[in-house]
Amino acid sequence: MQQKRYLRAFSWKGFLAGALLASLFLLTAGVFAGGGVSAVDENGIIYQETDPAGDDHGPGGYIYPRHEVFAPGSGLFDIREFTIEKYEEEYIFTFKFKELKDPWQGLKGFSHPLIHIYFDTSEGGQSELFRPGAGVELCEDHPWNYHLRLSGWWLRKMVPEDDPHELIRDLDIDAETSPWDVEKAEVSVDENLIEVELPRHIFTDPLQGADFHLFVGSFDPFGDDYFRPVEEDESNWSFAAPDRDNLDNAPRVIDWFHPREEKQEEILADFDGDEKARLTPISIPPAEEPGLSSGMRLIYSLVNLFIGGVIILVMVLMIRGVFMI
């Protein structure tokens, strides 16, 4: 009879100890794998890269317009760095240039750069530019879902369903309203930085994990889609490309944000009378998998191991006490 009580007690307590060990193992393994904990929407920088300096000459050899407002003839369209920050209610885009000037007193605090961004965030979309004024083509494998354009007078957002002919010519650059104006957005200039604060809700898809194209032209209120033209001979108001014979498909992109080993000039110079230069996108790193950060996972696991060890020690002592019965 005593032996049966011993076996029943030992089996029950042994089973309890084994169950605790198994539970502890599963909990610890789950934490290290990143599961079991809700995702944290971390704020801060989600993308930041630099672009080569001194390449604001398109496919190479572009000469600035001769008018004094374009002095010193370089650096005014030379984008050096692009940063995206994500917060609970907004995105912040920061564009760093070699130099920013405002000879025409733009409403946003600058005059020269015309900035275009195309985001590929999900399936579907459109591979052609919203309007062909930039004189380039986008990679067909990455159709865009959102298009942002920024000048010294407005900030606008388009989607593929919008009609590109709705405002094909808006000569009143001081106009306060447009079908594509981004409401509750703020644009500020600090020396050579342009900072854009955008409500997050204008993007229904997350930007983390997206691909994008970013390029800079010269704002011209009379140009094709506001891009300053490129001509063979030098003049006060156009860029010159004296080394090219056929400029029918010459890109009006003065600087392409391209933080890769291959040179911008090689890509933008790949055009002729029949074909335009084709741009490849840049990728934004995807968000981390749901779970705690690596540091918190380690702390959480160590605490659980300690608690589990104490429980196991108590169980062992209890079992040893059974043997003494």
TINUZA-98795 format. One line per 5 residues: number of its first residue (from 1); their letters; for each residue x, y, z of C-alpha. Coordinates in Angstrom, 2 decimals. Example, Ala and Ser with C-alpha at 12.3 -4.5 7.8 and 13.67 -1.06 7.14 Angstrom:
2
1) as) 12.30 -4.50 7.80; 13.67 -1.06 7.14
This chain:
325
1) mqqkr) 0.00 0.00 0.00; 2.82 2.41 0.88; 4.55 1.59 -2.40; 1.38 2.42 -4.38; 1.06 5.80 -2.59
6) ylraf) 4.71 6.46 -3.40; 4.21 5.63 -7.07; 1.09 7.78 -7.36; 2.83 10.74 -5.68; 5.97 10.32 -7.74
11) swkgf) 4.01 10.04 -11.00; 1.92 13.11 -10.26; 4.83 15.30 -9.20; 7.07 13.98 -11.95; 4.41 14.76 -14.52
16) lagal) 4.04 18.29 -13.09; 7.78 18.88 -13.27; 7.89 17.61 -16.86; 4.98 19.80 -17.88; 6.67 22.84 -16.36
21) laslf) 9.89 22.06 -18.20; 8.04 21.65 -21.51; 6.09 24.91 -20.99; 9.27 26.78 -20.15; 11.00 25.47 -23.25
26) lltag) 8.11 26.41 -25.53; 7.81 29.90 -24.02; 11.52 30.60 -24.33; 11.71 29.25 -27.88; 8.71 31.34 -28.88
31) vfagg) 10.26 34.52 -27.55; 13.56 33.90 -29.32; 11.67 33.23 -32.55; 9.84 36.53 -32.21; 6.39 35.04 -31.68
36) gvsav) 3.90 35.45 -28.90; 4.44 39.22 -28.59; 2.51 41.84 -30.51; 4.44 43.91 -33.05; 5.87 47.26 -31.99
41) dengi) 5.44 50.07 -34.50; 8.87 51.56 -33.96; 9.37 55.20 -34.88; 12.39 56.78 -36.49; 14.45 56.43 -39.65
46) iyqet) 13.34 53.66 -42.00; 15.54 54.71 -44.92; 18.66 56.86 -45.33; 21.21 56.82 -48.14; 23.63 59.21 -49.81
51) dpagd) 23.98 60.00 -53.49; 27.30 60.70 -55.24; 28.32 64.35 -55.17; 28.80 66.53 -58.20; 26.61 64.53 -60.61
56) dhgpg) 23.94 67.14 -61.35; 24.65 67.06 -65.08; 22.15 64.41 -66.20; 23.74 61.82 -68.49; 27.01 63.71 -68.27
61) gyiyp) 27.96 66.87 -70.10; 24.77 68.86 -69.44; 25.61 72.55 -69.07; 23.59 74.81 -66.76; 21.60 77.71 -68.24
66) rhevf) 23.69 80.86 -68.49; 21.39 83.25 -66.63; 22.79 84.57 -63.36; 20.06 82.92 -61.27; 21.72 79.57 -62.07
71) apgsg) 25.14 80.66 -60.83; 27.58 79.12 -60.01; 26.54 76.64 -62.72; 26.59 73.53 -60.52; 25.24 72.20 -57.23
76) lfdir) 21.70 73.64 -57.42; 20.17 70.26 -58.34; 22.78 68.02 -56.73; 20.85 65.87 -54.25; 23.25 64.43 -51.67
81) eftie) 21.06 62.49 -49.24; 17.50 61.23 -48.84; 15.94 60.19 -45.53; 12.52 58.78 -44.62; 11.33 58.85 -41.02
86) kyeee) 8.16 57.13 -39.86; 6.09 58.20 -36.85; 2.65 57.36 -35.54; 0.82 60.01 -37.54; 3.29 61.14 -40.19
91) yiftf) 6.22 60.49 -42.48; 9.09 62.95 -42.71; 11.07 63.12 -45.96; 14.36 65.02 -45.88; 16.22 65.97 -49.07
96) kfkel) 19.76 67.24 -48.69; 21.21 69.28 -51.56; 24.63 70.72 -52.25; 23.05 74.17 -52.33; 19.57 75.69 -52.27
101) kdpwq) 18.69 79.13 -53.57; 15.41 81.00 -53.80; 15.76 83.75 -56.44; 12.03 83.65 -57.31; 10.73 83.59 -53.72
106) glkgf) 9.02 80.22 -53.84; 6.16 79.68 -51.41; 8.00 76.69 -49.91; 11.32 78.50 -49.50; 13.21 77.35 -52.61
111) shpli) 12.99 77.86 -56.36; 15.14 75.53 -58.47; 14.63 71.80 -57.74; 11.64 69.88 -59.08; 11.51 66.62 -57.12
116) hiyfd) 9.62 63.54 -58.32; 9.19 60.29 -56.36; 7.38 57.16 -57.53; 6.60 54.44 -54.96; 5.91 50.78 -55.74
121) tsegg) 4.22 49.56 -52.56; 1.96 46.70 -53.67; 0.70 44.62 -56.59; -0.73 46.45 -59.57; -0.03 50.03 -60.49
126) qself) 1.34 51.75 -63.55; 4.78 51.53 -65.16; 4.59 54.71 -67.26; 5.34 58.12 -65.78; 2.29 60.10 -64.71
131) rpgag) 3.33 62.56 -67.42; 6.27 62.15 -69.83; 7.95 65.48 -69.04; 11.00 63.97 -67.30; 12.02 62.23 -70.51
136) velce) 12.80 58.85 -68.91; 11.08 55.50 -68.43; 10.60 53.40 -65.31; 11.37 49.73 -64.85; 8.33 47.74 -65.98
141) dhpwn) 8.81 45.20 -63.19; 8.07 47.85 -60.57; 4.86 49.73 -61.46; 4.11 52.61 -59.15; 1.18 53.03 -56.76
146) yhlrl) 1.90 56.57 -55.48; 3.59 59.57 -57.06; 4.77 62.63 -55.16; 6.05 65.80 -56.78; 7.46 68.81 -54.99
151) sgwwl) 8.37 72.26 -56.26; 8.96 75.54 -54.50; 5.25 76.32 -54.91; 3.34 73.08 -54.24; 3.38 69.49 -53.01
156) rkmvp) 1.16 67.03 -54.86; 0.30 63.34 -54.74; -1.05 61.27 -57.61; -2.20 57.68 -58.00; -2.46 55.69 -61.27
161) eddph) -6.23 56.24 -61.47; -5.81 60.04 -61.72; -6.16 61.76 -65.08; -2.76 63.19 -66.11; -4.41 65.66 -68.46
166) elird) -6.51 67.37 -65.80; -3.91 70.08 -65.19; -1.53 69.61 -68.07; -0.80 73.33 -68.04; -1.13 75.34 -64.84
171) ldida) 0.55 78.65 -65.57; -0.52 80.15 -62.26; 2.24 78.60 -60.13; 0.92 80.53 -57.12; -2.41 78.72 -57.28
176) etspw) -3.38 77.57 -53.80; -5.54 74.62 -54.80; -5.14 71.61 -57.07; -6.86 68.22 -57.24; -3.60 66.67 -56.06
181) dveka) -2.44 69.06 -53.33; -1.50 67.22 -50.13; -3.49 68.71 -47.27; -1.96 69.17 -43.83; 1.54 68.69 -45.20
186) evsvd) 4.35 70.99 -44.14; 7.44 71.90 -46.15; 10.36 73.72 -44.54; 13.86 74.70 -45.66; 16.92 74.86 -43.44
191) enlie) 20.03 75.91 -45.38; 20.54 73.02 -47.84; 17.81 70.75 -46.42; 14.20 70.42 -47.56; 12.01 68.71 -44.96
196) velpr) 8.53 67.46 -45.84; 6.06 66.30 -43.16; 3.32 64.12 -44.65; 0.26 62.59 -42.97; 0.73 58.82 -42.95
201) hiftd) -2.84 58.23 -44.07; -2.12 59.47 -47.60; -0.38 56.12 -48.14; -2.73 53.19 -47.57; 0.24 50.83 -48.00
206) plqga) 3.33 50.90 -45.75; 6.50 52.37 -47.23; 8.74 49.85 -45.50; 9.57 47.17 -48.03; 8.56 49.40 -50.96
211) dfhlf) 10.65 50.31 -54.01; 10.97 53.86 -55.26; 12.36 56.14 -57.96; 13.60 59.61 -57.02; 14.91 62.16 -59.49
216) vgsfd) 15.40 65.92 -59.69; 14.77 68.31 -62.55; 14.88 72.08 -62.91; 11.54 73.75 -62.25; 10.24 75.69 -65.25
221) pfgdd) 6.64 77.01 -65.11; 6.54 76.89 -68.92; 8.28 73.53 -69.39; 6.79 70.16 -70.26; 5.34 69.00 -66.92
226) yfrpv) 7.41 71.85 -65.39; 10.76 70.35 -66.44; 13.31 72.74 -67.93; 14.19 71.67 -71.48; 17.50 70.46 -72.85
231) eedes) 18.79 71.94 -76.12; 21.90 71.56 -78.22; 23.16 75.13 -77.77; 23.69 77.11 -74.59; 21.07 79.70 -73.61
236) nwsfa) 19.84 81.63 -70.59; 16.93 79.34 -69.75; 17.69 75.85 -71.03; 20.26 73.19 -70.29; 22.68 72.50 -73.11
241) apdrd) 23.95 69.13 -74.37; 26.42 70.04 -77.12; 27.91 66.53 -77.26; 24.69 64.78 -78.32; 23.39 64.81 -81.88
246) nldna) 19.81 63.70 -81.24; 18.01 65.13 -78.23; 14.50 63.88 -79.04; 14.56 61.54 -76.02; 17.10 63.39 -73.91
251) prvid) 16.28 63.06 -70.19; 15.33 66.25 -68.40; 16.49 64.62 -65.18; 19.45 66.61 -63.89; 20.23 64.37 -60.92
256) wfhpr) 18.94 60.84 -60.32; 19.09 59.55 -56.75; 21.10 56.40 -57.35; 23.22 55.22 -54.38; 24.73 52.26 -56.24
261) eekqe) 28.05 51.33 -57.77; 26.83 51.77 -61.33; 27.09 55.38 -62.39; 24.11 57.62 -63.06; 25.69 58.85 -66.29
266) eilad) 25.79 55.34 -67.77; 22.07 54.80 -67.21; 20.81 58.25 -68.23; 23.03 58.31 -71.33; 21.39 55.14 -72.67
271) fdgde) 18.94 56.91 -74.97; 18.63 57.61 -78.68; 16.03 58.80 -81.16; 13.87 55.73 -80.51; 14.41 54.84 -76.86
276) karlt) 14.47 56.71 -73.57; 16.74 56.00 -70.63; 15.19 53.42 -68.27; 15.54 53.85 -64.52; 15.77 51.04 -61.96
281) pisip) 14.28 51.46 -58.47; 15.80 51.64 -55.00; 14.44 49.45 -52.17; 13.41 50.49 -48.68; 14.22 47.79 -46.10
286) paeep) 11.14 45.88 -44.91; 9.84 46.19 -41.38; 11.13 43.75 -38.78; 9.04 40.67 -38.12; 6.51 41.02 -35.29
291) glssg) 8.07 40.50 -31.90; 10.33 42.06 -29.34; 13.67 43.58 -30.20; 16.65 41.24 -29.90; 17.76 42.85 -26.63
296) mrliy) 14.32 42.58 -25.03; 13.96 38.97 -26.22; 17.23 38.10 -24.48; 16.20 39.78 -21.20; 12.75 38.20 -21.33
301) slvnl) 14.21 34.74 -21.93; 16.79 35.05 -19.14; 14.09 36.05 -16.67; 11.98 33.08 -17.71; 14.94 30.75 -17.44
306) figgv) 15.64 31.96 -13.92; 12.02 31.55 -12.82; 11.86 28.17 -14.49; 15.03 27.10 -12.75; 13.59 28.00 -9.36
311) iilvm) 10.43 26.03 -10.12; 12.43 23.02 -11.26; 14.56 23.14 -8.10; 11.42 23.15 -5.95; 10.03 20.18 -7.88
316) vlmir) 13.25 18.23 -7.49; 13.27 18.82 -3.75; 9.65 17.71 -3.53; 10.41 14.55 -5.48; 13.40 13.78 -3.32
321) gvfmi) 11.13 14.20 -0.32; 8.87 11.48 -1.76; 11.79 9.06 -1.86; 12.28 9.65 1.84; 8.78 8.54 2.72
